[in-house]
């Protein structure tokens, strides 16, 4: 099997590989196909006694605007763990995930966002390295004119609409280790 790490990045050409229906980056030397897929963003609408956690961004894009604690999912990380990590990184917030609140598919920026409904374990929050400041806001205090992204508005609206609905018990699926895949022509490593 070709090793894409050993391929020279200059040897990739965008073309439609045989059996495919769209242009992909293909290595001219070994035929490796570099798939470009949407990014997965994970985050939460986290609350403490009716107040919502927001972070004022200290980094681009939309530096200085308010957002929910959210960011890109890391390799090997569950979506729930990613949302909890982002809350810690951005607001030093320790939270408990209640349930998935919404999935936003945003093709124009190639993102899928998984936003969770969560409870802060404590109101003790402070700005992390990606935030200028953090705050806990009642709905009527949220600086709606200073919200960073449309998906923050959507998540706050969806959260507010579900406030009177029962929270389902947190669900966590066990992490399953996938069995090794046999590759024709390579020694069996099982």
Wavefront OBJ file of the C-alpha trace (Angstrom):
o trace
v 0.000 0.000 0.000
v 1.399 3.459 -0.861
v 2.676 5.574 2.000
v 1.181 9.069 1.560
v 3.738 10.526 4.015
v 6.536 9.693 1.609
v 4.754 11.330 -1.317
v 5.962 14.746 -2.387
v 3.083 17.230 -1.900
v 4.013 18.824 -5.216
v 3.159 15.542 -6.954
v -0.555 15.747 -6.141
v -2.957 16.676 -8.915
v -6.669 17.328 -8.560
v -8.510 14.911 -10.838
v -11.411 12.461 -10.827
v -10.062 9.038 -9.824
v -11.395 5.978 -11.620
v -14.715 4.916 -10.099
v -15.269 8.280 -8.392
v -17.520 11.187 -9.335
v -15.615 14.240 -8.116
v -12.187 15.787 -8.214
v -9.727 14.607 -5.546
v -6.061 15.211 -4.812
v -4.244 12.189 -6.263
v -0.524 11.472 -5.941
v 0.990 11.258 -9.403
v 3.702 8.858 -8.130
v 1.770 6.264 -6.151
v -1.942 6.910 -6.830
v -2.779 7.700 -3.171
v -6.050 9.653 -2.946
v -6.126 12.463 -0.385
v -9.760 12.798 0.681
v -10.807 16.231 1.915
v -13.709 15.897 4.299
v -15.746 18.283 6.441
v -14.423 19.305 9.842
v -16.365 18.217 12.923
v -16.919 20.923 15.530
v -18.058 19.988 19.041
v -19.363 22.330 21.696
v -21.960 22.915 24.349
v -24.622 25.193 25.684
v -23.609 24.870 29.316
v -25.692 26.364 32.110
v -25.522 27.133 35.802
v -28.759 28.078 37.604
v -30.402 29.456 34.480
v -27.341 31.279 33.173
v -25.488 30.340 29.972
v -21.706 30.167 29.634
v -20.297 32.374 26.865
v -16.689 33.098 25.915
v -15.369 36.282 24.300
v -12.946 35.111 21.605
v -9.268 36.064 21.889
v -8.395 34.533 18.509
v -9.557 34.919 14.901
v -11.984 34.491 13.336
v -14.371 36.940 14.979
v -11.940 37.969 17.699
v -13.696 39.964 20.434
v -17.109 38.428 19.789
v -18.996 36.063 22.111
v -19.385 32.365 21.401
v -20.150 29.058 23.049
v -17.203 26.911 24.113
v -16.622 24.865 20.961
v -13.915 23.769 18.570
v -12.612 21.022 16.340
v -12.875 17.405 17.400
v -9.467 15.745 17.778
v -8.494 12.386 16.304
v -9.236 9.499 18.670
v -11.620 11.606 20.777
v -15.324 11.018 21.376
v -17.611 13.941 20.542
v -18.697 14.261 24.186
v -15.088 14.269 25.414
v -14.259 16.895 22.783
v -17.077 19.178 23.957
v -15.890 18.809 27.565
v -12.268 19.508 26.544
v -13.280 22.633 24.616
v -15.219 23.951 27.638
v -12.112 23.439 29.774
v -9.717 24.979 27.230
v -11.825 28.056 26.596
v -13.460 28.702 29.984
v -11.786 26.389 32.516
v -15.306 24.999 32.870
v -15.976 21.554 34.277
v -19.225 20.289 32.853
v -21.454 17.274 32.562
v -23.040 16.500 29.217
v -26.816 16.013 29.383
v -27.584 15.147 25.769
v -27.036 16.108 22.175
v -28.898 19.365 21.576
v -28.426 19.819 17.822
v -26.472 18.881 14.734
v -25.795 21.706 12.308
v -24.606 20.843 8.828
v -22.926 23.885 7.261
v -21.734 22.909 3.759
v -20.547 26.427 2.776
v -17.728 26.150 5.348
v -17.471 22.336 5.244
v -18.421 21.836 8.890
v -20.694 19.559 10.856
v -21.321 20.907 14.344
v -22.418 18.726 17.257
v -23.694 20.920 20.078
v -24.515 19.386 23.443
v -26.785 20.466 26.258
v -24.670 20.510 29.428
v -24.584 21.541 33.083
v -21.666 23.245 34.732
v -20.485 21.371 37.820
v -19.507 24.721 39.338
v -19.921 28.393 38.431
v -16.157 28.827 38.808
v -15.105 29.684 35.238
v -12.269 31.800 33.893
v -10.831 32.676 30.527
v -8.600 30.064 28.947
v -5.939 30.845 26.323
v -8.460 31.263 23.475
v -10.807 33.585 25.417
v -10.479 37.221 26.499
v -13.164 36.769 29.112
v -15.996 34.432 30.012
v -19.358 35.037 31.605
v -22.585 33.453 32.755
v -25.581 35.206 31.172
v -29.328 35.027 31.664
v -31.110 34.972 28.299
v -32.094 38.637 28.525
v -28.443 39.570 29.238
v -26.871 37.799 26.245
v -25.118 40.372 24.008
v -26.920 39.219 20.849
v -25.338 41.959 18.710
v -21.884 40.655 19.644
v -22.382 36.942 18.882
v -19.566 35.512 16.753
v -21.319 32.973 14.524
v -24.837 32.163 13.256
v -24.611 28.669 14.774
v -24.308 30.240 18.260
v -27.656 31.992 17.680
v -29.163 28.690 16.461
v -27.882 26.746 19.468
v -29.119 29.331 21.966
v -32.542 29.320 20.287
v -32.677 25.515 20.267
v -31.576 25.389 23.904
v -34.221 27.903 24.984
v -36.927 25.980 23.109
v -35.978 22.773 24.962
v -35.692 24.233 28.479
v -39.022 22.824 29.615
v -38.332 19.390 28.153
v -36.969 16.618 30.320
v -33.282 15.987 30.034
v -32.553 12.442 29.032
v -30.034 10.612 31.151
v -26.545 11.121 29.744
v -25.697 8.404 27.248
v -22.242 7.220 26.568
v -21.538 4.425 24.198
v -18.602 2.209 24.988
v -15.499 2.913 22.970
v -15.117 -0.040 20.649
v -11.739 -0.988 19.320
v -12.138 -1.862 15.673
v -10.705 -5.205 14.614
v -7.619 -5.061 12.408
v -8.295 -4.932 8.695
v -6.590 -7.497 6.512
v -4.888 -5.871 3.557
v -4.320 -8.158 0.561
v -0.635 -8.690 -0.093
v 0.464 -7.650 3.412
v 1.393 -10.006 6.254
v -1.340 -10.786 8.771
v -0.729 -8.716 11.916
v -3.585 -10.173 13.964
l 1 2 3 4 5 6 7 8 9 10 11 12 13 14 15 16 17 18 19 20 21 22 23 24 25 26 27 28 29 30 31 32 33 34 35 36 37 38 39 40 41 42 43 44 45 46 47 48 49 50 51 52 53 54 55 56 57 58 59 60 61 62 63 64 65 66 67 68 69 70 71 72 73 74 75 76 77 78 79 80 81 82 83 84 85 86 87 88 89 90 91 92 93 94 95 96 97 98 99 100 101 102 103 104 105 106 107 108 109 110 111 112 113 114 115 116 117 118 119 120 121 122 123 124 125 126 127 128 129 130 131 132 133 134 135 136 137 138 139 140 141 142 143 144 145 146 147 148 149 150 151 152 153 154 155 156 157 158 159 160 161 162 163 164 165 166 167 168 169 170 171 172 173 174 175 176 177 178 179 180 181 182 183 184 185 186 187 188 189 190
